[in-house]
């Protein structure tokens, strides 16, 4: 009898142990998440990012669609590329965004604090030269890089200046001062714009240069963000400014045709943006400017925009969420580009971006495998 009671006790203990194990569920996987498993996402992990306004319309669409797909919330603040670089340097965001390549000094400061910073290309877009001229529609005004530089240098101050009139003999240009509008914040759009001007104008290169923020002539008008520049141009008669093409399209703003390196006058468009990257040799770190392309069909003021990410993540859950979002963006997310006038990444650029994402690690171990 004593033996039978003993077996009953053992059996009860086994049943209880089985019940406890069942309630705990399956053990967490120990393998590295695969790029082919987009659904394995931690919905409780939210990401924060800040930076470029240039891709903001696209990022807004991407992050909304990604949230619907995965439940992951991404709070992105379009504060300008300069702000994105500052935030990633200070470690206050999970990722930064910039249309300008970090300078050697910026990189050195950031990498002392956080290690290697990746520039992962997301898309490319065009910077449109927009204007507010009565009776002159979109694509009717022609400009060259040298004339554009001299307008922003304040060497050409009136719309009917002989240099502009010679390019536009069929237009009735007003005898009015050009109200020049520029970005007042640190801006990747400014970086792309001034990179172009530095390539086409020796005077601009020597006097102003290429940066996310430059010293403009004192009587120029500043606007905060691309939206701010667009708003100023819309409000001020006889004005000119530079904005990402998506903002010009959304606000129905007229833009200029620019003479490209091959001598052709080209309007900003998706096709002309894509042409700027055709035949370009891409470096592994993707730190490359596309301005003043030699392609005869290319619009000349085009640039990549990058997500700035830490190569060495300090939070595994956030790191995994970040790499999965980036992988989605350079693949499935590209389907949303065209409608917003951004170019999809070419296959070669996708491969380079994939390699950068796969290099992101946590405690020396990759956060994603193919």
Buried (B, 14 or more C-beta within 10 A) or exposed (E): EEEEEEEEEEEEEEEEEEEEEEEEEEEEEEEEBEBEEBEEBBEEBBBBBBBBBBBBBBBBBBBEBBBEEBEBBBEBBBBBBBBBBBBBBEEEBBBBBBBBBBEEEBBEBBBEEBEBBBBBBBBBBBBBBBBBBEEBEBBBBBBBBBBBBBBBBBEBBBBEBEBBBEBBEEBEBBEBEBBBBBBBBBBBBBBBBBBBBBBBBEBBBEEBEBBBBBEBEEEBBEBBBBBBBBBBBBEBEBBBBBBBBBBBBBBEBBBBBBBBBEEBBBBBBBEBBBBBBEEBEBEEBBEBBBBBBEBEBBBBBBBBBBBBBBBBBEEBEBBBBBBBBBBBBBBBBBEBBEEBBBBBBBEEBBEBBBEBBBBBBBEEEBBBEE
